[in-house]
Amino acid sequence: MNKPLVSIITPTYNHEAYIGACIESVLAQSYVNWEQIIVDDCSTDNTMDIVSSYNDPRIKLLRNDSHGGPTRLHASYNSALEMAKGELIAVLEGDDFWPKQKLEIQVKAHKNKFVLSWGLCVKLINYS
């Protein structure tokens, strides 16, 4: 069975209260062929320290040169996309987390030529 790499893009800013749970939810995924690219928007709290404490080569950290805020969120996504190596892209905000089988369910759905999925389980749109 083909196991495509999923690049998880995680923008974050001052999420020290949440980023650990966010990362732990990715580490707990039943689907293990992923990379998580965390883009920090110049947090002023301990977000960077928490992210740096994880010693998993699949977790990558980028830091913006300056704080852009919500109006520059696209720059964070673009930086992560430039680094991404995955065949599939997933988004997980730094103050959110996933159920354990989210990636497994969604990767299976994409094998059926669905190009977009979202939600707690899966909402599918087939554009073919």
C-alpha positions in Angstrom: 0.0 0.0 0.0 1.4 3.4 -1.0 2.1 5.7 2.0 2.6 9.2 0.6 4.5 11.7 2.7 2.1 14.3 4.3 3.6 17.7 5.0 1.8 19.3 7.9 2.0 23.0 8.0 1.6 24.5 11.5 1.6 28.3 11.8 2.0 29.5 15.4 2.3 32.7 17.4 2.4 32.8 21.2 0.9 29.3 21.5 3.0 28.1 24.5 -0.2 26.8 26.2 -1.2 24.8 23.1 1.8 23.9 20.9 2.8 20.9 23.0 -0.6 19.3 22.6 -0.6 20.2 18.9 2.8 18.4 18.4 1.8 15.4 20.6 -1.4 14.9 18.5 0.8 14.6 15.4 3.3 12.3 17.1 0.3 10.1 18.1 -1.0 9.7 14.6 -1.7 6.2 13.4 -0.3 7.3 10.0 3.4 7.8 10.5 4.7 9.1 7.1 4.6 12.8 7.8 6.7 15.8 8.4 5.5 18.8 10.5 6.7 22.2 9.5 6.1 24.7 12.3 6.3 28.3 11.3 6.7 30.6 14.3 5.7 34.2 13.7 8.2 35.7 16.2 6.5 34.5 19.4 7.4 36.4 22.5 6.5 33.5 24.9 8.0 30.0 25.3 6.6 28.6 22.0 10.0 28.3 20.4 11.5 26.5 23.5 8.7 24.0 23.6 8.9 23.2 19.9 12.7 22.9 20.1 12.4 20.4 23.0 11.0 17.8 20.6 13.8 15.5 19.2 12.0 14.1 16.1 13.6 14.7 12.7 10.1 14.9 11.2 9.4 18.1 13.1 11.0 21.1 11.5 10.9 24.7 12.8 11.0 27.9 10.8 10.9 31.4 12.3 9.7 34.4 10.5 12.1 37.3 10.3 9.5 39.7 11.8 6.0 39.4 13.2 3.5 39.6 10.4 0.3 38.8 12.2 -2.9 37.5 10.6 -2.6 39.8 7.6 0.7 38.1 6.7 -0.3 34.5 7.4 0.1 33.7 3.7 3.8 34.4 4.1 4.0 31.7 6.8 2.2 29.2 4.6 4.4 30.0 1.6 7.6 29.5 3.6 6.4 26.1 4.8 5.3 25.1 1.3 8.7 25.9 -0.1 10.2 23.5 2.5 7.5 20.9 2.2 8.5 17.6 0.6 5.1 15.8 0.9 2.8 14.6 -1.8 -0.1 15.8 0.4 -0.4 19.0 2.4 -2.3 19.3 5.7 -2.8 22.3 7.9 -2.8 22.2 11.7 -2.8 25.5 13.5 -0.5 25.8 16.5 -3.4 26.1 18.9 -5.3 23.0 17.7 -4.8 19.2 17.7 -6.0 16.2 15.8 -7.6 12.9 16.7 -5.3 9.9 16.3 -6.6 8.6 13.0 -7.1 11.9 11.2 -4.2 11.4 8.7 -4.9 7.8 8.1 -8.5 8.5 7.2 -7.7 11.4 5.0 -4.8 9.7 3.2 -7.1 6.8 2.3 -9.7 9.3 1.1 -7.2 11.0 -1.2 -6.4 7.7 -2.9 -9.9 7.9 -4.3 -8.9 11.1 -6.1 -10.5 13.5 -3.6 -8.5 16.7 -3.6 -9.7 18.4 -0.5 -10.8 17.2 2.9 -11.5 18.9 6.2 -13.3 18.5 9.5 -13.2 16.2 12.6 -13.6 13.2 10.4 -13.6 13.8 6.7 -15.6 16.1 4.4 -14.8 15.2 0.8 -15.0 17.1 -2.4 -14.3 15.3 -5.6 -13.3 17.6 -8.5 -12.7 15.0 -11.1 
